[in-house]
């Protein structure tokens, strides 16, 4: 059995790999594209993720399993994997804590307008009043996408006294169903996007949803930038009922230097750093890979197997 694996994870993986596994370690995209040609197993994560997709497309007929530490799979050639019967396992949970913490950071920064505090500090000003005065107890959050990350966000916000409602496709466990949350947007102070990126979630938030937001409410996005209609968001930030938006991802990425979103009022942008704001990502990803490799070799069920039709 042959595998192509990232050189950056070699110290974490190599001592624990089975002796019969023939491994090629890649450090550059061209190496991954060449090595995957005769691999049975591939972990070829690269940035941008379009490079990962290119490597998968270069795979030969022996490829049976692709592992990724990414939870979002919008850049992956899912149709190709589906046609060839290749199993894909993702990194759901690997970055969940860090991303959930960033969502809470966004809520707190918006509530206290800590962006304005930092600007005052940079100007060496000493204000006699606070720019943000929202106290979290008694506020309400609607979390669209109540999976692993969404539930972690909910747990943390409840600790601050926030009333939390989740949104799932089925409306399970007291959440709102996918067809029942839009009419409730105006009831919430925080609209938080944590859903997986699929064709169904593109421009999930448009002019209608933004116009329905409660006056003074904030939009918090830690999912994908394309879940929000960019033109509608710019219009709402300039002249809508919402107070502002905390945006970890944007569309496009990187955001061009002259993009109007940089100058939009009350737009807090964190350059898609949420998943990278941690020290243990590769250790967790390596442990997940090793567990799945053991299961793969024994023909047992693996963790985080992706539904290639649903996209997550």
Protein Blocks (a to p, Z undefined) as FASTA:
>chain_A
ZZdddfklmmmmmmmpcfklccdddfbfklmmmmmmmccbdcfbdcdfklmmmmmmmpcf
kbmbdcdfbfblklpcfklmmmnopacddfehjlmmmmmmmmmmmmmmmmnommlmmmmm
mnopacfbdfbfcdfehpacddehiafklmmmmmmmmmnopacddddfkopghiacfklm
mmmmmmpfbdcdfbdcdfklgokbcfklmmmpcehiacddfkbfklpcfklmmmmmmmpf
bfbdcdfbdcdddddfklmklmpghiacehhpmmmmcfklmmmmmmmmmmmmmmmmnopa
cehiacfknoZZ
